[in-house]
Every structure is written in structure tokens, then in C-alpha cells.
Amino acid sequence: MTHDDLDRPYPLTTEQVESYRANGFVRLKDVLSPDTLAHYRDVISAEVTALAPPLPPMAERSTYDRAFLQVENLWRHSDTVKRFVFGKRMARIAAELMGVDGVRLYHDQALYKEPGGGHTPWHADQFYWPLSNDNTVTAWIPLQPVTPDMGPMSFAAGSHVVDDIGRDVGISDQSEALIGETLRERGFRIDTAPYELGDVSFHSGWVFHAAGANATDRPRRAMTMIYMDAEMRLAEPLNQNQRNDWANWCAGAKVGGVIDTPTNPVLFQAPRA
């Protein structure tokens, strides 16, 4: 089985691109086939089981650790996962949504919300990233349908342009209270739609998002790829989280230089005229 939908172009519409740029996210239908998702779900899940750090019982964990099991850069541990992560279809979607010629991988990340796992607090991802501009997008790929009681992603439409709150706080009870209250006060539309099999959402680095608890007896399994403009430069870190990300995901990059390292390969480049 070739799973050629990993590389075949996806026909984005003008309306979808405009929606992403206006809202900071977009949900797309039928991005990957059920056969492709079933095949890679089993491989990704096996890697998560093998690589996930041991955690205490759910009741003894922090809010962050109750939210999900988190395993990064699975592509470096499995050639099969690498085939999935390096697929050109989703990398090209990311480039077209951002309006850039090419994208690099920042890193991949499996996010598995265990049965009984807690909510994911409101946050913006780019708080963690030492990057020179906002040309980032994350593909969030559920590996099974995600019903409302499993904790699908929630997005605050248009919040990626809000720069006066939430950009200096990581995922925590503090971010949940601060950002959640502000979103309610300012009347942001919150998109909490469930995901059918094959749906993939793409969200910008600064859009505020969250997820509910997993109230089912099944894990909510999701794989993500974080893409950045192929010309992205490393910025001087603003906090310890950004210093950690530099060491973990951009090792060898220099402040002010393009993040061109072996762990940040170009995954899509539009043909040059």
C-alpha cells in the first residue's frame, strides 16, 4: 500500500486560505484516507508507548501532565513515522496557508490524551518558540474520530492578532484563568467542533487554543507537525522555555541565522520560476 495521499497536493480553496488568515486556524476535510490513518496510527502509538516518560497516577499529576502524553520528534526514532512526518501534502498546505514558498519542520509531536485525562488550558504555542516571525503553523491530525467528550481542539477565532494578553505565559492554571476570562470578556467566537476521521486542523503559533478533558474510556490520539517558514531565523530567546527549545529542536542554529539544521529539514519548497 503506497499511501500516496501523504504527498499528493490537496486542493485548497481561496475561502479556506482566507478563513485561516482571518481566524488563525482552519479545519479541513478528507486530508488523509482512513487506510493511511489506520496504518500510521498503529506505528505512532507503538512509538508513544515505547518513548513516553513514566508518569505518576493521574490524580498526582500537574495540570500540564494530566492534559496529555507528549512525545516529540518521533521521526528520528522510526523510518515509518518519518515517512508520515515528511509527507509533502500537509507541508504544502502549511506553506499555502501562510503564503510562503517553503516550510521547514520545527518538530513533530504526538499528543495522546489518556482516558480520564484532564483539560488542556488555554495557551498560544509560540510562547515556547525562539523564532523571528509569526510564519508558523501546526497541523493537528487526530488518528481516530474525536467526539466532544474526548476533548477536541477549541480555537478562539481571530485571537492570533491579540498581543496584549497571553503571550508571556505557558500552559498552566494561570493561562487558563487569564486567557479564558479575557476571551469571554471580549466575546471571541470559540470553535469546538468534533473531528471526523480524515479531518485535520491547521493553527497559527499565536492563536489561543485549548481542549476539554477526555471523559471516555479510549485514548484521544493525535499527531502533530509544526511547520515554519523555510527562511525562519532564530531569535534571541525571551524565556527559559525558548532556550530549552533552541537546545532541543534547533541545536546548532545561531541567533539571527536561518534555522538550517539537520533536525529542521525543508519539507516543501515551491518550484522556482
C-alpha positions as CSV (number, residue, x, y, z in Angstrom):
1,M,0.0,0.0,0.0
2,T,1.6,3.3,-1.1
3,H,-0.4,5.8,1.0
4,D,0.2,8.3,-1.8
5,D,-2.2,10.8,-0.2
6,L,0.8,11.8,2.0
7,D,2.4,13.6,-1.0
8,R,-0.5,14.3,-3.4
9,P,-1.5,18.0,-3.4
10,Y,-4.6,18.9,-1.5
11,P,-6.8,21.4,-3.4
12,L,-7.1,24.4,-1.0
13,T,-9.8,26.9,-1.9
14,T,-9.4,30.7,-1.7
15,E,-12.1,30.7,1.0
16,Q,-10.1,28.2,3.2
17,V,-6.9,30.3,2.9
18,E,-8.8,33.5,3.7
19,S,-10.5,31.8,6.7
20,Y,-7.2,30.6,8.1
21,R,-5.7,34.1,7.8
22,A,-8.7,35.8,9.4
23,N,-9.3,33.3,12.2
24,G,-5.8,31.9,12.8
25,F,-6.9,28.3,12.1
26,V,-8.8,26.2,9.6
27,R,-10.3,22.7,9.7
28,L,-10.0,20.7,6.5
29,K,-12.0,17.6,5.5
30,D,-10.6,14.4,4.0
31,V,-6.9,15.3,4.2
32,L,-5.8,11.7,4.8
33,S,-7.6,8.5,4.0
34,P,-8.9,6.0,6.6
35,D,-6.3,3.4,5.4
36,T,-3.4,5.8,5.8
37,L,-4.5,6.9,9.2
38,A,-5.1,3.3,10.4
39,H,-1.6,2.3,9.2
40,Y,0.3,5.1,10.8
41,R,-1.8,5.2,14.0
42,D,-0.5,1.8,14.9
43,V,3.1,2.7,14.3
44,I,2.9,6.1,16.0
45,S,1.1,4.5,19.0
46,A,3.8,1.9,19.4
47,E,6.4,4.6,19.4
48,V,4.5,6.6,22.0
49,T,4.3,3.6,24.3
50,A,8.0,2.9,23.9
51,L,9.2,6.5,24.3
52,A,6.7,8.2,26.7
53,P,8.3,9.0,30.1
54,P,6.8,7.3,33.1
55,L,4.2,9.4,34.9
56,P,2.5,9.1,38.3
57,P,-1.2,8.2,38.7
58,M,-3.5,10.8,37.1
59,A,-4.6,12.3,40.4
60,E,-1.0,13.0,41.4
61,R,0.0,14.9,38.2
62,S,0.1,18.6,37.4
63,T,-2.5,20.2,35.2
64,Y,0.0,20.1,32.3
65,D,0.8,16.4,32.8
66,R,-2.9,15.4,33.1
67,A,-3.6,17.1,29.8
68,F,-1.7,14.6,27.5
69,L,1.2,12.2,27.0
70,Q,3.7,14.2,24.9
71,V,6.4,12.6,22.7
72,E,8.4,14.8,20.3
73,N,10.4,14.1,17.1
74,L,9.2,10.6,16.6
75,W,10.6,10.8,13.1
76,R,14.1,10.4,14.5
77,H,13.1,7.0,16.0
78,S,11.2,5.4,13.2
79,D,11.5,5.4,9.4
80,T,7.8,4.7,9.1
81,V,6.9,7.7,11.2
82,K,9.5,9.8,9.3
83,R,7.5,8.9,6.1
84,F,4.4,10.3,7.7
85,V,6.0,13.4,9.1
86,F,7.9,14.2,5.9
87,G,4.7,14.0,3.7
88,K,4.5,16.8,1.2
89,R,0.7,17.2,1.3
90,M,0.4,18.7,4.7
91,A,3.7,20.7,4.4
92,R,2.4,22.2,1.2
93,I,-0.9,23.1,2.8
94,A,1.1,24.8,5.6
95,A,3.1,26.8,3.0
96,E,0.0,27.9,1.1
97,L,-1.9,28.9,4.3
98,M,1.0,31.1,5.3
99,G,1.7,32.4,1.8
100,V,5.4,31.3,1.9
101,D,7.4,29.5,-0.7
102,G,8.6,26.7,1.5
103,V,8.4,25.3,5.0
104,R,10.8,23.6,7.4
105,L,10.0,21.2,10.2
106,Y,10.2,22.7,13.7
107,H,9.4,19.4,15.3
108,D,6.7,16.7,15.3
109,Q,4.8,15.9,18.5
110,A,2.4,13.1,19.5
111,L,-0.2,14.3,21.9
112,Y,-2.2,11.5,23.4
113,K,-4.9,12.4,25.9
114,E,-5.4,9.3,28.1
115,P,-8.8,8.0,29.2
116,G,-9.7,10.3,32.1
117,G,-7.1,12.8,31.0
118,G,-7.7,16.4,32.0
119,H,-8.3,19.6,30.0
120,T,-5.6,21.4,28.1
121,P,-5.6,25.0,29.4
122,W,-5.8,28.0,27.0
123,H,-2.5,28.9,25.6
124,A,-0.6,30.1,22.5
125,D,2.2,27.8,21.2
126,Q,4.6,30.4,20.1
127,F,5.3,31.5,23.6
128,Y,7.7,28.5,23.6
129,W,9.4,29.1,20.3
130,P,12.5,31.3,19.7
131,L,11.5,32.3,16.2
132,S,12.0,35.6,14.3
133,N,8.4,36.0,12.9
134,D,4.9,34.6,13.0
135,N,5.1,32.4,10.0
136,T,4.4,29.1,11.8
137,V,1.5,26.6,11.6
138,T,0.8,23.4,13.3
139,A,-1.1,20.5,11.7
140,W,-3.2,18.7,14.3
141,I,-4.0,15.2,13.0
142,P,-6.4,13.1,15.0
143,L,-5.8,9.4,14.4
144,Q,-9.4,8.5,15.2
145,P,-12.7,10.5,15.2
146,V,-12.7,12.9,18.1
147,T,-16.1,13.3,19.7
148,P,-17.0,16.2,22.0
149,D,-16.4,14.1,25.1
150,M,-12.9,13.1,24.0
151,G,-11.5,16.7,24.2
152,P,-11.3,18.1,20.6
153,M,-9.3,21.2,20.0
154,S,-11.0,24.5,20.7
155,F,-9.9,27.7,18.9
156,A,-10.6,31.3,19.7
157,A,-11.3,32.7,16.2
158,G,-9.2,35.7,15.4
159,S,-7.2,35.7,18.6
160,H,-3.8,35.3,16.8
161,V,-3.7,39.1,16.5
162,V,-4.3,39.8,20.2
163,D,-0.9,40.8,21.6
164,D,-1.8,42.4,24.9
165,I,-2.5,39.2,26.9
166,G,-1.4,35.6,27.0
167,R,1.9,35.9,25.1
168,D,4.1,35.7,28.2
169,V,2.5,32.6,29.9
170,G,2.9,28.9,29.2
171,I,0.3,26.2,29.6
172,S,-0.9,26.3,33.2
173,D,-3.8,27.1,35.5
174,Q,-2.7,30.7,35.2
175,S,-3.0,30.7,31.4
176,E,-6.4,29.0,31.7
177,A,-7.7,31.7,34.0
178,L,-6.1,34.7,32.3
179,I,-6.8,33.9,28.7
180,G,-10.1,32.1,29.3
181,E,-11.5,35.1,31.1
182,T,-10.2,37.6,28.6
183,L,-11.7,35.6,25.7
184,R,-15.1,35.6,27.3
185,E,-15.0,39.3,28.2
186,R,-14.1,40.2,24.6
187,G,-16.6,37.9,23.1
188,F,-14.4,35.8,20.9
189,R,-16.1,33.0,18.9
190,I,-14.9,29.7,20.2
191,D,-14.8,26.8,17.7
192,T,-15.2,23.5,19.5
193,A,-16.2,21.3,16.6
194,P,-15.5,17.5,16.8
195,Y,-13.3,15.8,14.2
196,E,-14.3,13.1,11.8
197,L,-11.8,10.6,10.5
198,G,-9.6,12.4,7.9
199,D,-10.2,15.9,9.3
200,V,-7.0,17.9,10.0
201,S,-6.9,21.3,11.6
202,F,-4.1,23.8,11.0
203,H,-3.5,26.6,13.5
204,S,-1.0,29.5,13.7
205,G,1.5,29.8,16.5
206,W,-0.2,32.7,18.2
207,V,-3.9,31.6,18.1
208,F,-5.3,30.8,21.5
209,H,-6.5,27.2,21.8
210,A,-7.4,24.7,24.4
211,A,-9.1,21.2,24.7
212,G,-11.6,19.6,27.0
213,A,-11.0,16.6,29.2
214,N,-11.2,13.1,27.8
215,A,-14.3,11.7,29.6
216,T,-14.2,8.4,27.6
217,D,-12.5,5.1,28.2
218,R,-10.5,5.5,25.0
219,P,-7.3,7.5,24.3
220,R,-7.6,10.6,22.2
221,R,-4.6,10.0,19.8
222,A,-3.3,12.9,17.8
223,M,-0.1,13.5,15.8
224,T,1.1,17.0,15.1
225,M,3.7,18.6,12.8
226,I,4.9,22.1,13.5
227,Y,6.0,23.9,10.3
228,M,7.9,27.2,10.0
229,D,8.8,29.4,7.0
230,A,11.9,27.8,5.3
231,E,13.6,31.2,5.8
232,M,12.8,31.4,9.5
233,R,15.6,32.8,11.6
234,L,16.5,32.0,15.2
235,A,15.6,34.9,17.6
236,E,17.2,35.6,20.9
237,P,15.2,33.6,23.4
238,L,12.9,35.5,25.6
239,N,12.4,32.9,28.4
240,Q,13.8,29.6,29.6
241,N,11.3,27.7,27.6
242,Q,12.6,29.2,24.4
243,R,16.2,28.5,25.5
244,N,15.2,24.8,26.0
245,D,13.5,24.7,22.6
246,W,16.6,26.1,21.0
247,A,18.7,23.3,22.6
248,N,16.2,20.6,21.8
249,W,14.8,21.4,18.4
250,C,17.2,23.8,16.7
251,A,20.6,22.7,18.0
252,G,23.4,24.2,16.0
253,A,21.3,27.2,14.8
254,K,22.7,30.7,15.5
255,V,20.8,33.7,16.7
256,G,20.0,35.8,13.6
257,G,20.7,32.9,11.2
258,V,18.3,30.8,9.2
259,I,17.4,27.6,11.2
260,D,19.0,25.3,8.7
261,T,20.0,22.3,10.8
262,P,19.8,18.5,10.2
263,T,16.7,18.4,12.5
264,N,14.9,21.2,10.7
265,P,14.7,19.9,7.1
266,V,12.8,21.7,4.4
267,L,9.7,19.6,3.8
268,F,8.2,21.6,0.9
269,Q,9.6,24.1,-1.5
270,A,7.5,25.6,-4.3
271,P,9.2,25.3,-7.7
272,R,11.2,28.4,-8.5
273,A,10.1,30.4,-11.6
